[in-house]
């Protein structure tokens, strides 16, 4: 057994060492990181910046932007690429979480906030009303802070498409400045990469947002490196435009641990540049495409 552990650790060290140079960067100033970490830990809340070990968190914190992870840190789905913990027994909702998030936004002086969450298939509305409660709490004491949402698909298998659309409508009615839902990968790879999610189901989320309120910008993103082809990426971009998705992020998948899917390809920076240009030619009005781009990267800025 010790031999297997040592071998595994050695393999992991080799994999990290083999990262291409454009994927190695500083996480930012320690003072900026520690300030945010102290505030969120004191309140026992979570950010996807920390839970997902985002390489851009120091930069985003310095620009007064952060992404809060609502409803605990245990997801009821088991996507094979994601750093967030998985389990069928997620945490009970903390009734004070919306207020704690609002207070954190105030203390950090955040100008732009992204609210995301784990998938909570155990909740009757998938957590849609929790997004609204948190948005309301933030606005009560941070009236100038803009709020973007990055939601799960709100599918639980109960009530079918009608129930899913009602949950999306609950969040849309709260008027976020942008509604983001990530399709994550191309159609062919949805099964192995996004267990529990479906390609057309995600397209429907974005379609419904526009149907409910055409003035709310919609956004989606893909993580490249799972074995997709350029043609498949372009086809996915076309599918997103077919439901009037306005904004797009493209970034490199980086394996969080040996328990996650291995990287099939490290896309070159110039390949990301080319895909970004293609996306703009297809009609996306904001595109952020690069190896270290993540869903909320530069979210509050003109891209």
N, C-alpha and C positions, 0 to 999 in steps of 0.2 A: 504493500500500500504506500509507504513513504516514497518508493521509487516512482509510482504513478503520479503522486502529488508533485514531486520535484520535476518530473518530465513535463507535467502540465504547466507549471510555473515557468519553466524554461521556454516552452513553446509560446507562452503569452509574452514573455520578455522579447523574444525574437520577433513576434508579430508587431509589437509596439515599436521596436527599433527599425522595422522595415517600412514604417509610414513614410510616404513621400515628403520631401521637405516643405512643400506648400501646405501641409496639414499640421505642421508643428508651429505653435504660436504661444506667446505668453497669455495667461488668463487675465492679466491686468494688475492694477495696483492692489497690494494686500490691504491697504486701508479702506479702499472702496468695497472690496469683497467682505471684509470683516464687519463693516458698519451694517450692511444689508443682512449678513448672516446672523449678527447679534439680535437685530430687531425681529427677524422672523422666528428665530429659535426661542426667544423670550415669550413669544405669543403662540408657540407651537402650531405655526402654520407652515406652508410649504410653497416653494417656487419650483417650476419646472427647470429653471436656470440651474438650481442646485441638484435636484433629483436626477435630472438628465445630464448633469455635468457638462453643460453647454460651454464650448470653447470661447464664446463671445460674451459671457456674462459680465466680465469686468468692464468691457466697452459699453454694454447696454446700461449698466448701473451708473457709469460716469455721465451718461446722457439722460439720466432720469427716466429710464424705462425698465420695467421688470414684468415678468410673466408669473402670475400666481397660479398654483396648482390647488384646485378646490376639492373638497370632499374626501380628504385623506390622501394617502400615498399608495394605496393598494388598488390595483385595477382588476375588474372582473373579466377582462379579456386577456389573451396571452399572445400578443403580437411578438413575433420572433426577432424583432429588431430593437425593441424598446427597453430602455434602462429601468423604467418604473417597475416597482414590485407588482407581482401578480398574485391573485388568490381569490377563492370563492367566499371568503369571510372578510369583506372590507370593513373598515372602521365605521363605528356609528358616527353620524354627523354631529359636529360640534356646533351647538346652537349659537355660539358666540363667534364663529368663524367669519361671517360677513363683517361684523364690527371690527374684529381684529385685523382683517385685511384693510378695511377703510382707514384704521388708525395707522397702519404701517405705511400706506400710501401717503398719508399726511406727514408722518415723521420723516420719510425719505424725500419728500417734496417731488413726488413723481408727477410728470406732466402727461405721461401716456402709459396706460396699464393694459396688459393683455390678461384676460381671465381664461384659463383652460381647466381641464379636469381629467381625472381618470374616468374610464367608463364605469358607470354605476348601474349595471343591468338589474341590480337588486332593488332599486328604487322605483316607485310606481310611475314616475315621470322621467326616469333616467337622469334626474338631477337638473332638469331645465329650470324649475322654479328656484333652485339654489343659485343659479347664475343671476337670476333677476334680483333675488334678495341681496346678493353681494354687490351688484351694480347700484342698487338703491342706496345701500349703506355707504358706498364710496361717494356717491353724488351728494349725499347729505352734508358731508364735511369737506369735500374736495370738488367744488362745483365747476372748476375749470379743467379738471383732469378728464382726458378723453379715454374711452374704454372700448377696446377691441375684444371680441370673444373668439376663442378657438375651441369649438365644441366637438364632442364625440358625435356619432350619428344618431344617438337617442333611440336606437333600435333595441327592443327587448324581446321581440317575438310575440308580445301581447298586444293585440289590436291592429297589427299589421301597419300598412302604410298610413292609414288615417291617424293612428295614435302617434306615429313618428312625426307626421306633419304638424300635429297639434303641439308637440313638444318644441319643434323648431319655431313655430309661431309664437310660443310663449316668450322665447328669447328675442325674436325679431321685434315683438311689441315693445320691448324695453329700449329699443333704438340704440344699439351699439354703433360706433363709428365705422366698424368693419366687421363682417361676419366671416370667419375663417373656418374651413373644415378641410383637413388634408386627405387627399386621395392616396398619398404615400408612395405608390408604385404603379406600374403599368398593369393592364387587365390580366395578362397571362400569369403574373406573379402574385396576385392578390391572395390566393390560398396559402402558400407557404410563408408569406411575409406578414399578412394581416389576418391572423386567425380570428374568426368571429365577425369580420367586416366583409362587405361586398362592394365591388366597383360601382355598379349601378345605384346601389343604395346611397353611396356617397355623392354621386352626381345628383341624385334626387334632393339631397339636403341643400345643395347650392342652387338647384332649380327652384325649390320652394321659397328660399329666401327672396329671390328676385321676384317671384310671383306675388309674395306677400308685401314686399316693399322694394320697389325697383330703385329707390334712392340709396339703399344701403349697399356699399361696395362689398363684393364677395371675393374671397381669396382661397387659394389652395396651394399645396406644395407636394413635391416629390423628393425622396431621398434616393439618389442614384448609387449604383454599385451592387445591386442584387442580381445582376445578370441580364438586365434589360438592354435592348438595342436602341440606337438613336432613332430609328424609325418608330419603335414603340413609344418612345418618349414624345415624339412629335404627334403621334396619333392620340396620346393621352391629352396633350395640350389642346388639340383640336376638339376632343370630347368635352374638355372643360369650357372652351369657348362656346360650344354648342348650347351650354346652359347659362351663357352670359357671365361666366366667371371673369372678374375684372383684373385680379392681381395674382401673381404667381411667384413662388419661391422654388428654387432648385438648389439642392445641396448634396454633399457627399455623405453616404452612409459610412459611419465609423463603428466598428464592432465594439460594443460595450464590455463584453467578456467572452470567454470561451464557450459559455452556455448559449450565446446568441449566434445568429446566422453569420457565417464567414463572409468577408468582402469578396465579391467576384471580380471587381474591377475598380481601380482608382482612376476616375475620370480626370483628364488634364484640365488645368485652368482655361486653356484656350478652347477646349470643348464646351466648357460651361459658358464661355463668352459667346460661342456660336449658337448654342441653344437659347441663350438669352435674346440674341438678335432675332432668331426664328420666332420666339414667343412674342416679341414686340410686333413682328410682321403679321402675326395672326390676330393682333388686336388687343392683347393685354396692355392695360395702361400703366401698370407698375410691375416691373420685373426685377427680381433680385436673384441672380444666378452666379454661384461660385462655390468652391469646395467647402468653405466653412459657413455658408449661409444656412440658417435655420428658420423655422416658421415665423418667429417674431423678430428676426434680425432687421434693424432699421424700421421697425413697424410704425413708428410714429413720425417718420420722415418721408419727404417726397423722394421716391426711389428713381 
